[in-house]
Amino acid sequence: MAANRKKLNIIRVRKAKPNKKNLKVYMKRIQRNTEILRELASSEGK
């Protein structure tokens, strides 16, 4: 029987894998939005 700590570490690693992919997609979306907002802000100032 495996130790509770080992089981917990395995579960955490398994849960972190899909989350890493989601975070990358989320960061790309945020960067795109900031670029659009920057462009709009610069065009309004003209």
Sequence and secondary structure as in RCSB ss.txt:
>XXXX:A:sequence
MAANRKKLNIIRVRKAKPNKKNLKVYMKRIQRNTEILRELASSEGK
>XXXX:A:secstr
   HHHHHHHHHHHHHHHHHHHHHHHHHHHHHHHHHHHHHHHHHH 
